Amino acid sequence: MVLLVQMSVACRQFKTKNMLFLYPCMQMCSLRLQFADLFHDLPMAHKITVNQTGAFYVSQACSEDVFIFFQKRTNDSYHFISELMDVFLMAARRAAEMLLCKLVLE
């Protein structure tokens, strides 16, 4: 639950490229693994695996990488973005629930 709150805060702090490529939380790394074909054109040297499942983040990305990523207009790219939004919404919902609980307890 704390990870979801951290992600919610991070969503506000990081630019798009950071969330797409650089953010190393397990939910994002696993999502990247699920849609690994979308990330095949990035250098292998920049892909950092976080566990034995192969979940990964990218250690370096630039604005051009984001531009190229969003030029991929495939079912998988749209599905990835949809899943990404679900993760963001879940994190925001958890953060709101935790804030409400904290307010009630005070």
C-alpha positions as CSV (number, residue, x, y, z in Angstrom):
1,M,0.0,0.0,0.0
2,V,2.9,2.4,0.8
3,L,4.3,1.6,-2.6
4,L,1.1,2.7,-4.2
5,V,1.1,6.0,-2.3
6,Q,4.8,6.5,-3.3
7,M,3.8,5.9,-6.9
8,S,1.0,8.3,-6.7
9,V,3.3,11.0,-5.4
10,A,5.9,10.1,-8.0
11,C,3.3,10.4,-10.8
12,R,3.1,14.0,-10.0
13,Q,6.8,14.5,-9.8
14,F,8.1,12.6,-12.8
15,K,7.8,13.5,-16.5
16,T,6.3,11.0,-18.9
17,K,9.7,9.6,-19.9
18,N,10.5,8.8,-16.3
19,M,7.2,6.9,-15.7
20,L,7.4,5.0,-19.1
21,F,11.0,4.0,-18.9
22,L,12.9,5.0,-15.7
23,Y,10.6,4.4,-12.7
24,P,11.8,1.3,-11.0
25,C,8.8,0.2,-8.9
26,M,7.7,-3.4,-9.3
27,Q,4.3,-2.6,-10.7
28,M,5.8,-0.5,-13.5
29,C,8.6,-3.0,-14.1
30,S,6.2,-5.9,-14.4
31,L,4.0,-3.9,-16.7
32,R,7.0,-3.2,-19.0
33,L,7.8,-6.9,-18.9
34,Q,4.2,-7.8,-19.9
35,F,4.6,-5.4,-22.9
36,A,8.3,-6.1,-23.5
37,D,7.9,-6.0,-27.3
38,L,7.1,-2.3,-27.1
39,F,10.5,-1.7,-25.6
40,H,12.6,-3.9,-27.9
41,D,14.2,-1.0,-29.7
42,L,15.9,0.4,-26.6
43,P,19.5,-0.7,-26.0
44,M,19.8,-3.9,-23.9
45,A,22.6,-2.2,-22.0
46,H,20.0,0.3,-20.6
47,K,17.5,-2.4,-19.5
48,I,18.0,-3.2,-15.8
49,T,16.2,-6.3,-14.6
50,V,14.9,-6.1,-11.0
51,N,14.2,-9.7,-10.3
52,Q,14.3,-13.2,-11.7
53,T,11.0,-12.8,-13.6
54,G,12.7,-10.4,-16.1
55,A,10.8,-7.3,-15.0
56,F,12.8,-4.3,-15.9
57,Y,13.3,-0.6,-16.1
58,V,15.4,1.4,-18.5
59,S,18.3,3.3,-17.0
60,Q,18.5,6.0,-19.7
61,A,15.9,7.5,-21.9
62,C,15.5,10.8,-23.7
63,S,12.6,12.8,-25.1
64,E,13.2,11.2,-28.5
65,D,12.6,7.7,-27.0
66,V,9.2,8.9,-25.6
67,F,8.3,10.4,-29.1
68,I,9.2,7.1,-30.8
69,F,7.3,5.1,-28.2
70,F,4.1,7.1,-28.8
71,Q,4.5,6.8,-32.5
72,K,3.8,3.0,-32.1
73,R,0.1,3.0,-32.7
74,T,-0.6,-0.7,-32.2
75,N,-3.2,-2.6,-30.1
76,D,-0.4,-3.4,-27.6
77,S,0.7,0.2,-27.2
78,Y,-2.9,1.3,-26.5
79,H,-3.3,-1.6,-24.1
80,F,-0.1,-0.7,-22.3
81,I,-1.2,2.9,-21.9
82,S,-4.6,1.7,-20.6
83,E,-2.9,-0.6,-18.1
84,L,-0.6,2.3,-17.1
85,M,-3.6,4.5,-16.4
86,D,-5.1,1.7,-14.3
87,V,-2.0,1.6,-12.2
88,F,-2.1,5.4,-11.7
89,L,-5.8,5.4,-10.8
90,M,-5.2,2.5,-8.3
91,A,-2.4,4.5,-6.7
92,A,-4.4,7.6,-6.5
93,R,-7.4,5.7,-5.0
94,R,-5.2,4.1,-2.4
95,A,-3.6,7.5,-1.5
96,A,-7.1,9.0,-1.1
97,E,-8.2,6.1,1.1
98,M,-5.1,6.4,3.3
99,L,-5.6,10.1,3.6
100,L,-9.3,9.7,4.6
101,C,-8.4,7.0,7.2
102,K,-5.7,9.4,8.6
103,L,-8.2,12.2,8.8
104,V,-10.8,10.0,10.5
105,L,-8.3,8.7,13.1
106,E,-7.1,12.2,14.0
